Amino acid sequence: MSQVQSPAFSLRDSGPQFSSATVVIPSDYVRLLYEEASDTQKTHIHTHGFSRGDTPLSYIQKNFQPHLIEHIKEFLFKYFVINSFYEELHRKKIFLAGEPLLQDVNTTPTNDLSYTFSLTLAQPIALHGWKRLPFKAPKRKNYKDLDRQVENFLKDEELFKKKAPINVISIGDWVNFTVLLLNKWKEPIFPFHKENLWIKIGSEEADIPFQSLFLHKLIGEKFITNDECIQEYFSTHLDTNYTFLIEIADVLHQSYFCIEHFKKHFRIKTVKEIHQKLVEVFSYRNDISQRRATAEETLKLLLARHPFSVPPHLILRQQKTILDIIAQSPDYQVYKMQPDFNYKTRMLAERQMRENMLINQLAIHEGIDVTNADIKGYLNLSNRQRTAEFIYFEPPATKFLGHESPISTTLLTLSCLKEKTLNHAIHHLTRNRSGI
């Protein structure tokens, strides 16, 4: 294949508070995928006058062009745009207030394809000197039973580790894998890029397709597939029959809680520190764990010392997200009847927006980046209900229509970055308190 340009990123301000960002996918990319998508449609289309698989490409491209274009928009968004867009935002250190919104996608089969996002910009927060703020961390309860619970937890997990299957992928594991799109001759269509994904191997009947794809395989294993479950991740508008080269990059086992990942995640070195840290999610006061209280007090202190405003439209957007979640609860009507229901959800929305805006700016200010080891440490916490209490910010959803679905490593990185930044803040504020 001939040399092609890389996706291009551009930023354009549209006022003091708003901006738009555009990712342009070169026409060469669009053309290559358009030709491959058209060719694979032969196996799905039965046209009058032609045997299945013999429909001319010219006929497919003429009569199914709108469907092909919608498919290309979706596929290239998931395969290229998500990664390049967020990487550029991070590289350019752009202070955002709220999540970017995909505003427009323009394409033709032969021209460049552009994705335009609307951005709400945040005012820079002066974070100098925050590490010296006085902080009083919530204390644990002094029940000896808490220490026994932690000891039993560690003993159980050590036993689970000894019994765990060695290396092979099992149900419940998190699998990190790359996807390379191939043509019908099994050659890479875009040899310079592999999409990087994570998936949790679910245990439900709906999860069988991904179980069949990954169970009992090893890190480093490569295989070629055209399984429907991978097709559906990249294409919801069109049935496709692409060929993909899958490589298993990493695995986080669910059968045991990994203490080594836990130590790295929280910068812990001794057995005593492991014990003290785990107590944080076993010690509860007024139904709130010590860990949760510490996270809340950390953010409360930072927000009190760094006041800033949140654009009203972002508060309303976040309030709608909260209401959509509450609406799924069987007690929704009871909550809704409370006279201060709307006020409380609005206050919660504003607090969440302020926390996110501050932690995102703190990540940039401190130059914090996320590694694969960070992601594994983050996912390791989610493997146990008790240790999931260490995760403060809502993790990305992995289930779609009742089954586990792949999630972009880029999106997982964004969630992990917030947690790593919060841990960084807690580490420095509590270290100062201890006089270390």
C-alpha positions as CSV (number, residue, x, y, z in Angstrom):
1,M,0.0,0.0,0.0
2,S,1.2,3.5,-0.7
3,Q,2.3,5.9,2.0
4,V,-0.6,7.7,3.6
5,Q,-1.0,10.7,5.9
6,S,-1.7,10.4,9.6
7,P,-5.0,11.7,11.1
8,A,-4.8,15.4,11.7
9,F,-6.0,17.3,14.8
10,S,-6.9,21.0,14.8
11,L,-8.4,23.3,17.5
12,R,-10.5,26.4,16.9
13,D,-11.7,28.8,19.6
14,S,-15.3,30.1,19.3
15,G,-15.3,32.4,22.3
16,P,-13.7,32.6,25.7
17,Q,-15.5,29.5,27.0
18,F,-16.0,27.4,23.9
19,S,-13.9,25.7,21.3
20,S,-14.2,23.0,18.7
21,A,-11.7,20.3,17.8
22,T,-11.5,18.4,14.5
23,V,-9.9,15.1,13.7
24,V,-9.5,14.6,10.0
25,I,-9.1,11.1,8.6
26,P,-7.3,11.3,5.2
27,S,-9.1,10.2,2.1
28,D,-6.7,7.3,1.6
29,Y,-8.0,5.8,4.8
30,V,-11.6,6.3,3.8
31,R,-11.0,4.9,0.3
32,L,-9.2,1.7,1.6
33,L,-12.0,1.0,4.1
34,Y,-14.7,1.8,1.6
35,E,-13.3,-0.7,-0.9
36,E,-12.9,-3.4,1.8
37,A,-16.4,-2.8,3.2
38,S,-17.9,-3.0,-0.2
39,D,-16.1,-6.2,-1.0
40,T,-17.2,-7.9,2.3
41,Q,-20.8,-7.0,1.6
42,K,-20.8,-9.6,-1.1
43,T,-21.3,-12.3,1.5
44,H,-24.3,-10.5,3.0
45,I,-26.1,-9.3,0.0
46,H,-28.3,-11.5,-2.2
47,T,-29.2,-9.5,-5.3
48,H,-31.8,-10.6,-7.9
49,G,-30.0,-11.8,-11.0
50,F,-26.7,-12.7,-9.2
51,S,-25.6,-15.6,-7.1
52,R,-24.7,-14.9,-3.5
53,G,-21.2,-13.5,-3.4
54,D,-21.2,-12.5,-7.1
55,T,-22.9,-9.1,-6.9
56,P,-20.6,-6.6,-8.7
57,L,-18.8,-4.0,-6.5
58,S,-20.2,-1.2,-8.7
59,Y,-23.7,-2.3,-7.9
60,I,-23.0,-2.5,-4.1
61,Q,-21.3,0.9,-4.0
62,K,-24.1,2.6,-6.0
63,N,-27.1,1.1,-4.1
64,F,-25.7,0.7,-0.6
65,Q,-23.6,3.9,-0.5
66,P,-25.5,5.6,2.4
67,H,-25.2,2.5,4.6
68,L,-21.5,2.1,3.7
69,I,-20.8,5.7,4.6
70,E,-22.5,5.4,8.0
71,H,-20.5,2.3,8.6
72,I,-17.2,4.0,7.7
73,K,-17.9,6.9,10.1
74,E,-18.5,4.5,12.9
75,F,-15.6,2.1,12.2
76,L,-13.0,4.8,11.8
77,F,-14.2,6.6,14.9
78,K,-13.6,3.5,17.0
79,Y,-10.5,2.4,15.2
80,F,-8.6,5.8,14.9
81,V,-10.5,8.8,16.2
82,I,-11.0,8.1,19.9
83,N,-7.3,7.4,20.4
84,S,-5.9,10.4,18.4
85,F,-8.5,12.8,19.8
86,Y,-7.9,12.2,23.5
87,E,-4.1,11.8,23.0
88,E,-4.0,15.2,21.4
89,L,-6.1,16.9,24.1
90,H,-3.7,15.4,26.7
91,R,-0.6,16.4,24.8
92,K,-1.7,19.9,24.3
93,K,-2.8,20.2,28.0
94,I,-6.2,21.6,27.2
95,F,-8.3,22.4,30.3
96,L,-11.8,21.0,29.7
97,A,-15.0,21.5,31.6
98,G,-17.1,18.5,31.0
99,E,-16.9,15.8,28.3
100,P,-16.4,16.7,24.6
101,L,-19.4,16.2,22.4
102,L,-19.2,14.8,18.9
103,Q,-21.0,17.5,17.0
104,D,-20.6,16.6,13.3
105,V,-19.1,14.1,10.9
106,N,-18.7,14.9,7.2
107,T,-17.5,12.5,4.6
108,T,-17.8,11.3,1.0
109,P,-16.5,7.9,-0.3
110,T,-13.5,9.6,-1.9
111,N,-12.7,12.7,0.3
112,D,-11.3,13.3,3.8
113,L,-13.5,12.5,6.7
114,S,-13.7,15.0,9.5
115,Y,-15.0,14.5,13.1
116,T,-15.8,17.8,14.9
117,F,-16.2,17.9,18.7
118,S,-17.6,20.8,20.7
119,L,-15.5,21.6,23.8
120,T,-16.3,23.7,26.9
121,L,-13.1,25.2,28.2
122,A,-12.3,25.5,31.9
123,Q,-10.6,28.5,33.5
124,P,-7.1,27.5,34.7
125,I,-7.0,26.8,38.4
126,A,-4.0,28.1,40.3
127,L,-2.8,24.9,42.0
128,H,0.6,26.1,43.3
129,G,1.3,25.1,46.9
130,W,-1.6,22.7,47.3
131,K,0.7,20.0,48.7
132,R,1.3,22.2,51.8
133,L,-2.4,22.5,52.7
134,P,-3.3,21.4,56.3
135,F,-5.2,18.1,56.1
136,K,-6.6,15.9,58.8
137,A,-7.3,12.5,57.4
138,P,-10.2,10.5,58.8
139,K,-9.1,7.8,61.2
140,R,-9.9,4.1,61.2
141,K,-12.1,2.5,63.9
142,N,-10.1,0.7,66.5
143,Y,-12.0,-2.6,66.4
144,K,-9.6,-5.5,66.5
145,D,-12.1,-7.4,64.3
146,L,-11.2,-5.2,61.4
147,D,-7.6,-6.4,61.6
148,R,-8.8,-10.0,61.6
149,Q,-11.0,-9.3,58.6
150,V,-8.0,-7.9,56.7
151,E,-5.8,-10.9,57.7
152,N,-8.5,-13.3,56.6
153,F,-8.9,-11.5,53.3
154,L,-5.2,-11.7,52.6
155,K,-5.1,-15.4,53.6
156,D,-8.0,-16.2,51.3
157,E,-6.5,-14.4,48.4
158,E,-3.2,-16.1,48.8
159,L,-5.0,-19.5,48.7
160,F,-6.9,-18.4,45.6
161,K,-3.7,-17.5,44.0
162,K,-2.2,-20.9,44.6
163,K,-5.2,-22.6,43.1
164,A,-5.5,-20.2,40.1
165,P,-4.9,-21.6,36.6
166,I,-1.4,-20.7,35.5
167,N,-1.3,-18.0,32.8
168,V,-4.3,-19.1,30.7
169,I,-7.3,-16.9,30.3
170,S,-10.3,-17.8,32.5
171,I,-13.9,-16.5,33.0
172,G,-13.8,-13.2,35.0
173,D,-10.3,-12.2,33.7
174,W,-9.6,-8.9,32.1
175,V,-7.9,-9.3,28.7
176,N,-5.9,-6.6,26.9
177,F,-5.7,-7.2,23.2
178,T,-4.9,-5.5,20.0
179,V,-6.9,-5.6,16.7
180,L,-5.3,-5.3,13.3
181,L,-7.7,-5.1,10.3
182,L,-6.7,-7.4,7.4
183,N,-7.8,-7.6,3.8
184,K,-9.0,-10.8,2.1
185,W,-5.4,-11.7,1.4
186,K,-4.7,-11.5,5.1
187,E,-2.5,-8.4,4.7
188,P,-2.9,-5.4,7.0
189,I,-5.1,-2.6,5.6
190,F,-3.7,-0.1,8.0
191,P,-0.3,-1.7,9.0
192,F,0.8,1.4,11.0
193,H,-2.1,1.1,13.6
194,K,-3.6,-1.5,15.9
195,E,-6.6,-0.7,18.0
196,N,-6.0,-1.4,21.7
197,L,-8.9,-2.8,23.8
198,W,-9.7,-4.4,27.1
199,I,-12.6,-6.8,27.8
200,K,-13.8,-8.6,30.9
201,I,-14.6,-12.2,30.1
202,G,-18.2,-12.4,31.4
203,S,-19.9,-15.5,32.8
204,E,-23.4,-15.1,31.3
205,E,-24.8,-16.9,28.3
206,A,-24.6,-13.7,26.3
207,D,-20.9,-13.6,26.9
208,I,-20.2,-17.0,25.2
209,P,-18.9,-15.5,21.9
210,F,-16.0,-13.7,23.7
211,Q,-15.5,-16.7,25.9
212,S,-15.0,-18.8,22.8
213,L,-12.6,-16.2,21.4
214,F,-10.3,-15.9,24.4
215,L,-10.7,-18.7,27.0
216,H,-7.6,-20.8,27.6
217,K,-5.3,-18.6,25.5
218,L,-2.0,-17.1,26.6
219,I,-0.4,-13.7,26.7
220,G,1.4,-13.1,23.4
221,E,-0.8,-15.5,21.5
222,K,-1.9,-14.3,18.0
223,F,-4.8,-15.6,15.9
224,I,-6.9,-14.5,12.9
225,T,-10.6,-14.3,13.3
226,N,-13.8,-13.0,11.7
227,D,-16.0,-13.7,14.7
228,E,-19.2,-11.8,14.8
229,C,-18.5,-10.4,18.3
230,I,-15.5,-8.4,17.0
231,Q,-17.5,-7.3,13.9
232,E,-20.3,-6.0,16.2
233,Y,-17.9,-3.9,18.3
234,F,-16.7,-1.9,15.3
235,S,-20.0,-1.9,13.3
236,T,-23.5,-1.5,14.6
237,H,-24.9,0.0,11.3
238,L,-23.8,-2.8,8.9
239,D,-23.2,-6.5,9.0
240,T,-19.6,-7.0,8.1
241,N,-17.3,-9.9,7.5
242,Y,-13.9,-8.4,8.1
243,T,-10.8,-10.4,9.0
244,F,-8.9,-9.3,12.1
245,L,-5.5,-10.3,13.6
246,I,-5.9,-10.4,17.3
247,E,-2.9,-10.4,19.7
248,I,-3.3,-10.9,23.4
249,A,-1.2,-8.2,25.0
250,D,-1.9,-8.7,28.7
251,V,-4.2,-10.4,31.2
252,L,-5.3,-9.5,34.7
253,H,-6.7,-12.6,36.4
254,Q,-9.8,-12.4,38.5
255,S,-9.4,-15.6,40.4
256,Y,-7.3,-13.8,43.0
257,F,-6.7,-10.3,44.2
258,C,-3.1,-9.4,43.2
259,I,-1.2,-7.9,46.2
260,E,1.8,-6.9,43.9
261,H,-0.5,-4.8,41.8
262,F,-2.1,-3.4,44.9
263,K,1.4,-2.4,46.3
264,K,2.4,-0.6,43.1
265,H,-0.9,1.1,42.8
266,F,-0.6,2.8,46.2
267,R,3.2,3.0,46.5
268,I,3.2,0.5,49.3
269,K,6.4,-1.3,50.4
270,T,5.8,-3.2,53.6
271,V,3.4,-5.8,54.9
272,K,2.3,-3.4,57.6
273,E,1.4,-0.7,55.0
274,I,-0.6,-3.3,53.0
275,H,-2.6,-4.1,56.1
276,Q,-3.1,-0.4,57.0
277,K,-4.3,0.4,53.5
278,L,-6.7,-2.5,53.3
279,V,-8.2,-1.5,56.7
280,E,-9.4,1.7,55.0
281,V,-12.1,-0.3,53.1
282,F,-13.0,-2.4,56.1
283,S,-13.4,0.5,58.6
284,Y,-16.8,2.2,58.3
285,R,-18.3,5.1,60.1
286,N,-21.9,6.2,59.4
287,D,-22.0,3.8,56.5
288,I,-19.0,5.5,54.8
289,S,-15.6,3.7,54.6
290,Q,-12.5,5.4,55.8
291,R,-11.2,5.4,52.2
292,R,-14.3,7.1,50.9
293,A,-14.2,9.6,53.7
294,T,-10.5,10.4,52.9
295,A,-11.2,10.9,49.2
296,E,-14.2,13.1,49.9
297,E,-12.3,15.2,52.5
298,T,-9.3,15.5,50.1
299,L,-11.5,16.9,47.3
300,K,-13.5,19.1,49.7
301,L,-10.2,20.7,50.9
302,L,-8.9,21.2,47.4
303,L,-12.1,22.7,46.2
304,A,-12.5,25.0,49.2
305,R,-9.0,26.4,48.6
306,H,-9.4,26.7,44.8
307,P,-12.8,28.2,44.1
308,F,-14.0,28.3,40.5
309,S,-17.3,28.4,38.6
310,V,-18.9,25.6,36.6
311,P,-20.8,26.5,33.4
312,P,-24.5,26.1,34.1
313,H,-25.2,24.1,30.9
314,L,-22.7,21.5,32.2
315,I,-24.4,21.2,35.5
316,L,-27.7,20.6,33.7
317,R,-26.1,18.0,31.5
318,Q,-24.6,16.2,34.5
319,Q,-27.9,16.4,36.4
320,K,-29.6,14.7,33.5
321,T,-27.0,11.9,33.6
322,I,-27.7,11.5,37.3
323,L,-31.5,11.4,36.8
324,D,-31.1,8.8,34.0
325,I,-29.2,6.6,36.5
326,I,-31.7,7.1,39.4
327,A,-34.6,6.3,37.0
328,Q,-33.3,2.7,36.7
329,S,-33.8,2.3,40.5
330,P,-37.0,0.6,41.7
331,D,-37.3,3.4,44.3
332,Y,-37.2,6.1,41.7
333,Q,-40.8,7.3,42.3
334,V,-40.1,7.5,46.0
335,Y,-37.0,9.6,45.5
336,K,-38.8,11.8,43.0
337,M,-41.6,12.6,45.4
338,Q,-39.2,14.2,47.9
339,P,-39.7,18.0,47.9
340,D,-35.9,18.7,47.6
341,F,-35.2,16.0,45.0
342,N,-34.4,18.4,42.2
343,Y,-32.2,20.6,44.4
344,K,-30.2,17.6,45.7
345,T,-29.6,16.2,42.3
346,R,-28.5,19.6,41.0
347,M,-26.1,20.0,44.0
348,L,-24.7,16.5,43.4
349,A,-24.3,17.3,39.7
350,E,-22.4,20.6,40.5
351,R,-20.2,18.8,43.0
352,Q,-19.3,16.0,40.6
353,M,-18.5,18.5,37.8
354,R,-16.3,20.5,40.2
355,E,-14.5,17.4,41.3
356,N,-13.8,16.2,37.8
357,M,-12.7,19.6,36.6
358,L,-10.3,20.0,39.5
359,I,-8.8,16.5,39.3
360,N,-8.3,16.8,35.5
361,Q,-6.4,20.0,35.9
362,L,-4.4,18.6,38.8
363,A,-3.4,15.7,36.5
364,I,-2.0,18.1,33.9
365,H,-0.4,20.4,36.5
366,E,1.4,17.4,38.1
367,G,2.3,15.8,34.7
368,I,0.7,12.6,35.6
369,D,0.5,9.9,33.0
370,V,-1.0,6.4,33.0
371,T,0.9,3.2,32.2
372,N,-0.4,-0.3,31.5
373,A,0.7,-1.2,35.1
374,D,-1.6,1.6,36.4
375,I,-4.5,0.2,34.4
376,K,-3.9,-3.3,35.8
377,G,-3.7,-1.9,39.3
378,Y,-7.0,0.0,38.7
379,L,-8.8,-3.1,37.3
380,N,-7.4,-5.2,40.1
381,L,-9.3,-3.1,42.6
382,S,-12.5,-3.7,40.7
383,N,-12.1,-7.5,41.0
384,R,-13.4,-7.6,44.6
385,Q,-16.5,-5.8,45.9
386,R,-14.6,-4.7,49.0
387,T,-11.5,-3.3,47.2
388,A,-13.7,-1.6,44.6
389,E,-14.4,0.9,47.4
390,F,-10.9,2.3,46.7
391,I,-12.3,3.5,43.3
392,Y,-13.9,7.0,43.8
393,F,-14.7,8.2,40.3
394,E,-17.3,6.1,38.4
395,P,-15.5,3.6,36.2
396,P,-16.5,3.3,32.5
397,A,-19.4,0.9,31.8
398,T,-18.2,-2.4,30.2
399,K,-21.6,-4.0,29.6
400,F,-23.7,-3.4,26.5
401,L,-27.1,-5.0,26.0
402,G,-26.5,-7.4,28.9
403,H,-23.1,-8.7,27.9
404,E,-19.5,-7.6,28.4
405,S,-18.2,-5.6,25.5
406,P,-14.7,-4.3,24.6
407,I,-13.7,-0.9,25.9
408,S,-11.1,1.3,24.3
409,T,-7.8,1.4,26.3
410,T,-7.9,5.2,25.7
411,L,-11.2,5.6,27.6
412,L,-10.1,3.3,30.3
413,T,-7.0,5.4,30.6
414,L,-9.0,8.5,31.2
415,S,-10.8,6.9,34.2
416,C,-7.6,5.5,35.6
417,L,-5.9,8.9,35.3
418,K,-8.5,10.5,37.6
419,E,-8.0,7.7,40.2
420,K,-4.2,8.0,39.9
421,T,-4.4,11.8,40.4
422,L,-6.7,11.5,43.4
423,N,-4.3,8.9,44.9
424,H,-1.4,11.3,44.2
425,A,-3.3,14.1,46.1
426,I,-4.1,11.9,49.1
427,H,-0.5,10.6,49.2
428,H,1.0,14.1,49.5
429,L,-1.6,15.5,51.8
430,T,-1.5,12.6,54.3
431,R,2.3,12.5,54.0
432,N,2.4,16.1,55.1
433,R,0.2,15.3,58.1
434,S,2.5,12.5,59.2
435,G,5.5,14.8,58.9
436,I,7.2,12.5,56.4
